[in-house]
């Protein structure tokens, strides 16, 4: 007599499957909510300002621009403001916010610490210094030939400054494959102070026009947005946003440690080199377009990590959406809080990010003591 063998099922298999499905559903809801918030803020941004336009009117203008509404609507003053002034500002803000948030997520994955941020550790200051040198020195050099410094030169100068700062930070803070968080933060403070002093020197020798430009870089603003500026920044940031998710598997492995990632078949040195290069590109383009804007790279990735966990396959794209939403929202506040004037957007993000950073430090201290 042959006995039928029943398959043995692990007691926790069904519970694990339910947990996985629940987590996937939660991540889907979180991603959808974040995307919806970003789109809502974008719609509000097109109507916010000293010349207020109702969201319904903004939607009519956008539909008319797409060919689904009366064409005469495009000749109105509201359409001029929405399409030629606020639309490039909105898109530039979304790109800069996404780039800064992605940079923060990459640095946190590279250093394996949520305190890493381009603004806090001196990378943005280094990019700002290079942009300032490009404005002051490049402008004077070209003036001798009767030429004006093109805006396209700024992203390259800022990229070089961000690359040098990131490489210097990594070399200082990393010993034998291990990165010291204390060394990273202290080195970042030192690099930021050095870059700030050199930027101050450039401001001292600059003329009135250059000084106004340098003041713009120091506080950050989207007020100078235009379609021509967007056409320079977008070809740098958009390919970066497409390329970054391909590093997710390597960053997930690096969370275990560099030696463990290497034994799993991950090209560790290549991943680190690409991460440094992409951070420099993102920060350089962002600083060139909008000046030095801090705390986006630490607030957004950490909040996304709290929502969906540390998996970089989801963290990186959602960080890009969250960064765009945060900077677009901060720009709305900057335009409305002191109407008819405009507050520098770097002040708004610092007002949001500084308390968050202090909370994060206190939270990590309590966890370490427990």
N, C-alpha and C positions, 0 to 999 in steps of 0.2 A: 504494500500500500504506500503510495507516494503522498507525502504531506506537502501541501502548497505553502510556499514560503512568501510571507508578506514583507513588503519593503519596510525597512526600519526607518522611521522618521525621527530626527533629533527633536527633543522636547521643545527647544527654543526656536526651531526653524520657522514655525508659523508666526510667532511673536516678532522674530527678526524681520520677516517679510512685511508684517503690518507696520513695524517701526520705519522700515525703509520707504514704504508707500506713503506713510504719514509725513515723513521728512521731505519727500519729493513734492508732495502736495503743498506743504508749508513753504518750501522754496519757490514753487510756482506762484503761489499767492503773493509772497513777498516781492518777487520780481515784477509781477503784474502791477502791484500797488505802487512800486517805485517808478515804473515806467509811466503809469497814469499821473502820478504827482509831477513828474518831469514835464509831461506834455501840458498839464494844467498851468504850471508856472510859466512855460513858454508862451502860452496864449495870454496870460495876464501880463507878461513882460512887454508884449507888443502894444498894450494899451496903457501901461503905467508911465507916469511922468508928469511934468508941468502941463503938458497938453494931453489931458486924459481922453482915452477912447474906450468906449464900452466893449466888453468881450464879444458881444453879438455883432457889433459893427466890424470888429477886427476879423471875425470869421467870414462876414460877407465880403470883405476886401480880399481875403485869401482865396475864397471861392471864385471871385471875379478874376483874380490873377491866374487861376487854374483854368479859366474858360467856362466856369459853371455859374456865372453871374453876369449882371449888366456891365458892359465894357466901360460905360461912361463913369462908373464908380471909381475907376482907376485914375481919373483926372482930378479927383477931389483932394483937398488938403490932407484929410485923414490918410488916404492911400499913399501920398507922398511921404508922410511921416512914418507910416508902418513899413513900407517896402524899401525906402531909400535910407532911412536913418536907424530905425529900431530893428529891422530884420538883420542887417549885418552885425549889429551889436549883439543881438540875441545869439546868432550862430557862433560868433567869436567867443562869447562868454561860455556857451555850451562846450565848445572845443577846448578852451583853456581849462575849464573845470574838469572835464573828462581826462585831459592830459595830466593835470596835477594829481587827481585821485589815483590814476593808474600808476604814476610815478611813486606815490606813497605806498601803494600795494606792492610794487616791485621792490622797493627798498626794504620794506618790512619782511618780504619773503627772502631777500638776499641776506639781510642781517639777522633774520629769524627773531625779530623783536618788533612789537607793535608801536614802539616809541620812535621808530625811524620815520623821518619826514624830510623832504627836500628843503622846506623852509627852516626847520629847526636845526638841521645839521650843516647848514652853510652852503648847500648846493645852489639854492635860489640866490643867495648873496653873491656867490661866485659868478653865476650867470648874469646877475645884475651889474656886477663890476665890469665884466667883458662888454655888456651892452653899453654901459656908460663910457668905457674907453673907445668903443666904436663911434659913439655920438661925438665925443669931444675931439679925440685925436684923428679919427677918420675924416670927420667933417673939416678939420683944419688942413689935413693933408690934401684932400680933394679940392679945397677952396683955392689952393695955389695953382690948380689947373683949370680953374673956372668951372668946376663941376660941383653938383650937390650930392650928398650922401643918399643913396637909394635905401628905401626901407628894407629891401631884400637882404641888405648886408647885416642887419641887426640879428636875425635868427641865427646866422652862421657865427657871428661873434658871441652871442649868448650861448649857443651850443658848445663852443669851444670852452667857455668859462665854466659851464655846468659839467662838462666832461672832465676837465682838470680837477674841479672840486670833488666830484664823485670818486675819481681814482685816488686822489690824495686821502680822502676820508677812509676809503676801503683799505688802503695800504697802512695807514696809521692804526686803525682799529682792529685789524686782523693779524693774528699771530698763530702760526702752525694750524691754519684752518679754523681757528676759533675767533669769533668777533666779540670783543669786550664792549658791552653796552655803555658802561661808564666812560671808557676811552672814546667811544663814538660820539657821545653827547658832548664831552669836554672838547674833543677835537673840532666838533661842529661849531661850538661857541667860539673857539679860537679862530677858525676859518672865517666865520661870519664877521667877527670883530675886525680881522685883517682886511677882508673885502670891504667892510664898511668904512674903514679909515682911508683906504685907497680911493673909494668912491667919493669920500669927502674931499680928498685932495683934488680929484678931477673937478668936483663942483667949485672948488676955490679958484681954479684957473680957467673956468668956463665963462663964456659971455652970457648975456641975459637970456637969449633964446635957448642956448644949451642948458642953462640953469633951470629953465621951466621944464624942459624935457627930462632932466635928471630928477626933478621933484615928482614928475609923473611916475618914473620908474620906482622911486622909493616907497610910494604909497599904493600904487596899483590903481588902475582905472580902465574902464571899457569905453570912456568917452571919445577916444580917438578912432573908434571902429569905423571901417568903411569896406566897401566891396573889394577895393584894391588891396587893402591890408589882409582881408580874409583870403584873397586868392594866393597870397604868399604863405600864410600860416596853414591853411587847410591841406595842401599837398604834403606838408611835413607831418601833421598830427593824424590825419585819417589813415595813412598806411601804418603808422605806429599803433593805432587802436586795433587795426586788423591783425598785426603781427604779434602783439603781446599775448593773446590767449594761447598761442602755440607754446609758450613757456610754462603753461600751467602744470603740466606733468612734471617737469624738472623742478619747479618751485615746490610742488607737493613732496617730492622726494627729498629736497634740501631741508625740509622741516625735520627730517630724521637725523640730519647731520651730513656733512660733506662726504665723510668716509662711507657711510651707509648708502648715500645716493650713488656714489661711484661704483659700489659693489652691485647695485641694482641695474647697472648699465647706463646710468645717466652721464652725459658728457658735462661734468661739473664746471670745468673751466670755460667751456663754450657758453654754458648757461649764464655764468657770472659775467662774462665779457659782454654778452648780448644785453643782459639786464642793465649794466652800467651804461652801455651805448644808448639804449632806449630811454633811460632816465635822463641822460644828458640832452637827448633830442627833445623830449617832452618839455623839460624845464626850460631849455633854451628858447624853444618856440613860444612858450607861455610868457616868459619874461619879456621877450622881444615884443610880443603883441599887447600885453596888458600890464607890464611891470611886475614887481615882486608882490605876490599874493600868498600869504601864509596860511597854514593850518588846514587847508583843504585836504592835503595828502595824509593827514593823521586822523581827522575826524571821520571822513567818509569810509575808508577801508575798515576802520575799527567798528563802526556801526554796522556795516554790512557783515563783518565777521560775527558779530553778536547775533545777527538775524539768521544767517544761513550756515555758519560754521566756517572752518578754515580752508575748505576746498577751493583752490585757485581757479578751477574750471568754471565755477560760478562767481567767485569773488571778483575776478578781474573784470568781466563784462558788467556786473552789477555796480562795481565801483565806478566805472566810467559813466553809467547812467546817474548814479548818486552824485558824482562830482559835478556833472552838468546841471543837475537840479539845484545843488547847493549854491553854485556860483550864479545861476540865473536868479534864484531867490534872493541872494545877497545883493545883486544888482538892482532888483526891484526896491529893496529897502534903501539902498544908497540913493536912488532917484527920488524917493518919496519922503524921506525923513527930514530933509531940509529944503523942501521946495521953496523957491525956484532954483536954488543952487543944487549942487550934487556932491555927495559925500564920497571920498575915495573908497573904493570897494575893499581895499586891504584893511581899512579900519573896521568894516563890518565883519569880515571873516575872522579878524583877530578877536573881536568882541565875542564871537561865537566860539572860536577855537581855543582861546586861552583858558577859560574855565573848564572846558572839556579836557584839556591836557592836564590840568591840575587834578581833576577828578580821576583821570586815568593813572596818574602817578600815585595818588592816595590809595586807589583800589589795588594796584599792584603791590604797594607796600603792605596793605592788610593781608593780601593773599600770601605774601612771602613770610609774614610773621605767624600765620596760622599753621 
